[in-house]
Amino acid sequence: MWCHMNSYIVVATFKTGVTPEEIRALIPAEQAQAKVLEEQGLLGFIKVAMPKRTVFLEIFGQDEESALKTVHSLPLSAVWDCEVFPTTPPAGSDA
């Protein structure tokens, strides 16, 4: 049964003190999990702005709790502080 999925932008910032080495160590597992989430239709994109130590994720879920559950399944979430922003379709959109 198809359930309507809402769209969220999650802004994740690397916690203070997290080193580039710690981040690099998690990348292979992160890429593998991201691929699984994409295939499940739960992850749209991940954009990284390393100079600002910030990651932007497009997440799909029924509510903010399910969106955060998806984010927390990513290995790098252990070194992130996250903020969730529900998105709305553009005016005039049928989405």
N, C-alpha and C positions, 0 to 999 in steps of 0.2 A: 504494500500500500504506500503510495507516494504521499509524503508530508511536505508541506510548504517549508522551505528553508529561507531564513532571513540572512541578510548579509551584514557582516561586521568587519570593521577595520580594527585590528589590534596593534597598538603601538607598544613595542617592547624595548626597554632600555636595559643595557647591560648593567648589572649591579656594580657598585663601587668595588674596586679591587680585583675584578675579574681580569685575568691576564690573556694576552693573545694566544699563549700556549694552551690555556684551558679551553678557549674557544675552538682552536684548531683541532684539539683532541676529540671534540664532540661532532665535528662536521660530517664524517662518514655516516655515523648513525643518524644524524639530522637529515641528511640527504635521502637516506633510505626511508625514514618515516615520512618525510614530506611527500615522497613519491606515492606511498600507500594512501596518505590522506587525499592527495590529488585524485587518485584512482577512485576513491570512495565519494568524491564530490564534496569534500569538506574543506578543502584548501584551494583557493584561487591562485594567489601569488604570494611570494615572499620577496621583499625589496630590502636591501641592507644599505644603510648609510653609516659605514664604519667611522668616518671622521666625527660623527655625532653620537656614535655608539648606540644607534637606534635601528630597530628592525620594524618594518611595516608588513603586516600579514592580512590577507583577505581570507576571512573564515566564514563558512556557511554553517548555520545551525538553527535549531528551533527557538533558542533563547540565548541570553548571555551566558548562562551556566553551561549549556552544551558547547558554546563557542570556546569558553575557557577550558573546558575539558579537552577539546581538540588541541588547543594550544599547549596545554600541559602534557600532552602525549609526545610532544617534540622534545628531544634530549636537551636542546639549548634553553628550554624554558626554565631549567634549574638555575640558570645564571641571569635570568631576566626579571625585571619588574614590568608588569603588564597593565595596560589600560585598554578597555574595550569601548568602541564607539559603534552603536548601531547606525547603519546607513539607510537612507531612503532613496527611492528611485528619483530621477530627475522629473521635474514638473512636466506633465503631459505624457509621461511614459505609461505604458500599459503593464509594466513589470510589477 
